[in-house]
Amino acid sequence: MIQKYKEARSNEYATSSDFCRIYVEQMNSLYLLSLLLTADPQKAEQCFLAAFDDSLNDNSVFKERAYLWARRSIILRAIQLLGPRPTDENESNEARLSRLNVHGHENVPAEVQAHPNLVGIVRLNTFERFVFIISVLEMYSHQECSLLLGCGRRDVINARTAAIRHLASVVATKTQPERDVIPFAGVNYANR
């Protein structure tokens, strides 16, 4: 009876093979999370591999939560690798925009350029990028986000607001129609 109980309980936890399967099947999604957080392909790979190693060595995760744990491991490793802080002297988003080339892709990894909707996220300063990804894309609460990043909830709220405003301004700029030709007042175009 005790042996059956132990076997049933051990089946509830994710095994190394479960994590291997998750990292293989969800490789694109997990690597993209790592790349968005680090904004650098080499650091993203380093983060991805360290999180994979952490996941393989953690045997106290329920099987049905293993995918979420893998994503959390990537977040934790990215935080450890880059150490985003609200007090960092990170370059402002406006200063970053002033350095962009005509295509808007300076310092944006090629993997991200393939997904134009993600370019704005990578261009956010480090702390705002982490807060946006963790709180908006990964749906962590302000409290969870502040605990992970080792800062106050107000810092998280302010960074999230700043990131959303910046991304909204990027979207608004892209959706404004180009007006190369200004029609002359008084010209009746209906008869042409």
C-alpha positions in Angstrom: 0.0 0.0 0.0 2.8 2.5 0.9 4.7 1.6 -2.3 1.6 2.4 -4.4 1.2 5.7 -2.6 4.8 6.6 -3.3 4.5 5.6 -7.0 1.3 7.6 -7.4 2.9 10.7 -5.7 6.1 10.5 -7.8 4.0 10.4 -11.0 2.5 13.8 -10.0 5.9 15.5 -10.2 7.6 16.5 -13.5 10.7 14.4 -14.3 13.8 15.3 -16.2 12.3 13.7 -19.3 9.2 15.8 -18.9 11.3 18.9 -18.9 13.3 17.6 -21.9 10.1 17.1 -23.8 8.8 20.6 -22.9 12.1 22.3 -23.9 12.1 20.4 -27.3 8.4 20.9 -28.1 8.3 24.5 -26.9 11.8 25.5 -27.9 10.7 28.4 -30.2 8.4 29.9 -27.5 10.9 29.5 -24.7 13.8 30.9 -26.8 11.7 33.8 -27.9 10.9 34.7 -24.3 14.6 34.5 -23.5 15.5 36.6 -26.5 12.9 39.3 -25.7 14.1 39.5 -22.1 17.8 39.7 -22.9 17.6 41.5 -26.3 20.8 39.7 -27.4 21.0 36.3 -29.1 24.1 35.1 -27.2 22.7 36.1 -23.9 19.4 34.5 -24.8 21.1 31.2 -25.6 23.0 31.4 -22.3 19.8 32.1 -20.4 17.9 29.4 -22.2 20.5 26.7 -21.5 20.9 27.7 -17.9 17.1 27.6 -17.4 17.0 24.2 -19.0 19.7 23.0 -16.6 17.8 24.4 -13.7 14.6 22.7 -14.8 16.3 19.3 -15.2 17.6 19.6 -11.6 14.4 20.7 -10.0 12.3 17.7 -9.0 9.6 19.4 -7.0 7.4 20.7 -9.7 4.0 19.3 -10.5 3.8 17.8 -13.9 0.9 20.0 -15.0 2.9 23.2 -14.0 6.1 22.1 -15.7 5.7 24.4 -18.7 5.0 27.4 -16.6 8.0 26.5 -14.4 10.2 26.3 -17.5 9.1 29.9 -18.5 9.7 31.1 -14.9 13.2 29.5 -15.0 14.0 31.6 -18.1 12.7 34.7 -16.4 14.8 34.0 -13.3 17.9 33.3 -15.3 17.4 36.5 -17.4 17.0 38.6 -14.2 20.1 37.0 -12.8 22.1 37.6 -16.0 21.1 41.2 -16.6 20.1 42.4 -13.2 17.5 45.0 -14.3 17.0 47.8 -11.8 14.6 50.8 -11.8 17.5 53.0 -10.8 19.8 51.9 -13.6 21.1 54.7 -15.8 19.5 53.0 -18.8 19.3 54.9 -21.9 15.9 56.5 -22.3 13.6 55.2 -24.9 13.6 58.5 -26.8 17.4 58.5 -27.0 17.3 54.9 -28.4 14.8 56.0 -31.0 17.0 58.8 -32.2 19.8 56.3 -33.1 17.6 54.1 -35.3 18.3 53.5 -38.9 15.8 54.2 -41.7 14.3 50.8 -41.2 14.1 51.2 -37.4 16.2 48.1 -36.6 19.5 49.2 -35.0 20.6 46.9 -32.3 17.6 44.6 -32.8 18.5 40.9 -33.2 17.6 39.5 -36.6 15.4 36.9 -34.9 13.3 39.7 -33.6 13.3 41.7 -36.8 11.4 38.7 -38.4 8.6 39.6 -36.0 7.9 43.4 -36.5 5.4 43.5 -33.6 8.2 42.6 -31.2 10.8 45.2 -32.3 9.4 47.9 -30.0 9.6 45.6 -27.0 13.3 44.9 -27.6 14.0 48.6 -27.9 12.6 49.4 -24.4 15.2 50.0 -21.8 16.1 47.0 -19.8 13.9 47.5 -16.7 10.9 48.6 -18.7 11.3 45.6 -21.0 11.5 43.1 -18.1 8.5 44.7 -16.4 6.4 44.7 -19.6 7.2 41.1 -20.5 6.8 39.7 -17.0 3.6 41.7 -16.1 1.9 42.0 -19.4 3.0 39.1 -21.6 3.5 36.6 -18.8 0.6 38.0 -16.7 2.4 38.1 -13.4 0.9 40.4 -10.8 2.6 43.7 -9.8 3.5 42.1 -6.5 5.0 39.0 -8.1 6.9 41.2 -10.6 8.3 43.4 -7.8 9.4 40.4 -5.8 11.2 38.8 -8.8 12.9 42.1 -9.7 13.7 43.1 -6.2 12.0 46.5 -6.4 8.9 48.3 -5.1 5.4 47.8 -6.6 5.4 51.5 -7.5 8.6 51.0 -9.6 6.8 48.2 -11.5 3.7 50.2 -12.1 5.7 53.2 -13.3 7.8 51.1 -15.6 4.8 49.2 -17.0 3.0 52.5 -17.7 6.1 54.0 -19.4 6.6 50.8 -21.5 2.9 50.8 -22.6 3.1 54.5 -23.5 6.2 54.0 -25.5 4.9 51.0 -27.4 1.6 52.9 -28.1 3.6 55.8 -29.5 5.5 53.4 -31.7 2.3 51.9 -33.0 0.7 55.3 -33.5 3.7 56.5 -35.5 3.6 53.4 -37.8 -0.2 53.7 -38.4 -0.2 57.3 -39.4 -0.7 57.6 -43.2 2.2 59.0 -45.2 1.3 62.3 -46.8 3.8 63.0 -49.6 1.3 65.0 -51.6 -0.9 67.7 -50.0 -4.0 68.4 -52.1 -4.6 71.9 -53.0 -7.6 73.7 -51.4 -10.4 74.3 -53.8 -9.5 71.6 -56.3 -12.5 69.4 -57.1 -11.2 65.8 -57.3 -14.6 64.3 -58.0 -14.6 65.4 -61.6 -11.2 63.8 -62.5 
